[in-house]
Amino acid sequence: MADAPKARRKAERRGHRAEWLAVLYLRLKGYRVVATRYKTHAGEIDIIARKGDLAVFIEVKARREAQVAIDAVTPSAMRRIRATSDVWLARQPDFHRLSQRYDIVACLPGRLPRHFPDAF
């Protein structure tokens, strides 16, 4: 049982590192990151970024293969992300101008992150 908290902490550190890498990568691609680990009663979004009038809600997954990372975003996770994005959008003064998109960034060992725009 003592190994479970240790494994959980290790997974959390790996996830935070992946999010940090994803933020850097997205900034290099011209996105303006406006929030990380955005939480509401509806759920959590790893990264919220903007590019002009586009609001992008990004789920970050650290996996060994890109397809495994994509498959790790379950339908229930997608629903939670969409519900949370609705809360964020409602709080934006320019929400009526914004279009939205849901992306996945896969952080793979020893490689640059892979960005999958409009993943769901």
ChimeraX attribute file (.defattr): number of C-alpha atoms within 10 A of each C-alpha:
attribute: neighborCount
match mode: 1-to-1
recipient: residues
	/A:1	5
	/A:2	6
	/A:3	8
	/A:4	9
	/A:5	10
	/A:6	11
	/A:7	11
	/A:8	11
	/A:9	12
	/A:10	12
	/A:11	13
	/A:12	12
	/A:13	12
	/A:14	16
	/A:15	18
	/A:16	16
	/A:17	14
	/A:18	22
	/A:19	24
	/A:20	14
	/A:21	17
	/A:22	27
	/A:23	25
	/A:24	14
	/A:25	17
	/A:26	17
	/A:27	13
	/A:28	10
	/A:29	10
	/A:30	12
	/A:31	19
	/A:32	17
	/A:33	17
	/A:34	12
	/A:35	16
	/A:36	16
	/A:37	14
	/A:38	15
	/A:39	16
	/A:40	14
	/A:41	9
	/A:42	15
	/A:43	17
	/A:44	19
	/A:45	25
	/A:46	21
	/A:47	24
	/A:48	23
	/A:49	21
	/A:50	19
	/A:51	13
	/A:52	12
	/A:53	13
	/A:54	14
	/A:55	24
	/A:56	25
	/A:57	25
	/A:58	26
	/A:59	26
	/A:60	29
	/A:61	25
	/A:62	23
	/A:63	18
	/A:64	13
	/A:65	12
	/A:66	20
	/A:67	10
	/A:68	13
	/A:69	20
	/A:70	20
	/A:71	10
	/A:72	14
	/A:73	16
	/A:74	10
	/A:75	11
	/A:76	9
	/A:77	15
	/A:78	15
	/A:79	13
	/A:80	18
	/A:81	22
	/A:82	20
	/A:83	17
	/A:84	20
	/A:85	26
	/A:86	14
	/A:87	16
	/A:88	19
	/A:89	16
	/A:90	11
	/A:91	10
	/A:92	11
	/A:93	8
	/A:94	10
	/A:95	15
	/A:96	10
	/A:97	12
	/A:98	16
	/A:99	13
	/A:100	17
	/A:101	18
	/A:102	19
	/A:103	20
	/A:104	25
	/A:105	27
	/A:106	26
	/A:107	26
	/A:108	17
	/A:109	12
	/A:110	7
	/A:111	7
	/A:112	12
	/A:113	22
	/A:114	16
	/A:115	18
	/A:116	16
	/A:117	14
	/A:118	13
	/A:119	14
	/A:120	13
